[in-house]
Amino acid sequence: MTVFRVYWKIFSKNITSILITFGVFLLICLVFIGSNPQETYEFEERKVRIAFANKDEESELINGFIDYIENYAIFIDVEEKYIDDAIYYREIYLAVTVPEDFNEEFFAGEEVSLIEKSIPDAPQIITVKRAINKYFNTVKLYLNNTDLAITDIVDYVKTDLEKEIIVDKDIVEMQNTLDATYYYNYLSYFFVAVLFDMVGIIMISFRKKQIKQRIFVSPISQTKLNLKLVLYHLLFTAAILVIMCAISFIFYFDSMSKLKSILYILNALCLCLCVVSMGYMFSLYFKKKSTLGAFINVVALGTSFLSGAFVPQDLLSDELLKFAHFLPNYYYIFNNNQIAFIGNLNHSAVSDIFKFMGIQLLFGIGFMLASFYINRKQMTSEA
């Protein structure tokens, strides 16, 4: 219990930095929640919000398409340069663009398609995409098998397809689920800032000359001391994780009351274990808390931006994403984004998520093994 008392004493003296980070994070969450518009669930909102742009000339084919797709969608005006932002903030779920020469190539019988951007695997857009394909496939069927003019074909197609129109209801919980995803994505920064900082400060304190001398004359071995410190780090981490997950239930109860909330929590646990190992390893290279603090700020902000916590992974360049694959945070953020759109928790839906959880744990194991090796080398050199 002597080691625990020292651990607790060091922790108590440095708890202010944790409370400040916690307060800032909580304030960001409250601002984020307050700024989110509430969804309405009138009939028109059951249609999917999409953006549409026509870079080709107007035609009966395209005009008929617009008339037909209005049964499934609400058109939102969004400038082309803001499409990615609109999709990220769920102002729209799908952006459809008619490319140049589309009409000419379509009537020539060539394989052409509309340009589409959407939220990956979003359930809302499935019906709209199916309707788009059905419209153009049916038009092509008439063109290949009749001599009718395009005006008549479009009328027949709309008549045929409107008999099958079923407007899908939006998933009511989707906005809450996405908000919970953003919360857990931002936790990536919080975990690195707090866990890394606390583990580092405690490890630096235990390596001070006075404490090392007391440990040297005590009956506890260095190996046993390190194992106890790791255990206390894990207990501290568990307490932080429980608190932050409890807050997510308070803010996003509708979403977190679903079974998929277990995946969010397990994913967060994997990242926490990895961050503790990483903090333990890097703390061995620092002797001053001020130097460690500056390093942590760079790591926390850098990994959050590169991995997609602050900037969506869909908006990051391919080069940055390739680099982000060397960060455990990338797999954590990727998992959260996939969890948001899981419909049924079957094997195919969660297999990749558990795989990426395993990758995070492998990072953690690697950091911890490296820590033990570095610590032993330092002890040998000091002896």
Buried (B, 14 or more C-beta within 10 A) or exposed (E): EEBEEBBBEBBEEBEEBBEEBBEEBBEBBEEBEEEBEEEEEEEEEBBBBBBBBBEBEEBBBBEBBBEBBEBBBEBBEBEEEEBBBBBBEBBBBBBBBBBEBBBEBBBEEEEBEBEBBBBEBBBBBEBBBEBBEBBBEBBBEBBEEEEEEBEEBBBBBBEEBEEEEEBBEBBEBBBBBBBBBBBBBBBBBBBBBBBBBBBBBBBBBBBEEEEEEEBEEEEEEEEEBBEBBBEBBEEBBEEBBEEBBEBBBEBBEEBBEBEBBEBBBBBBBBBBBBBBBBBBBBBBEBEEBEEBBEBBBEBBBEBBBBBBBBBBBBEBEEEBBEBBEEBBBBBBBBBBBBBBBBEEBEEEBBEEBBEBBEBBBBBBEBBBEBBBEBBEEEEEEEE
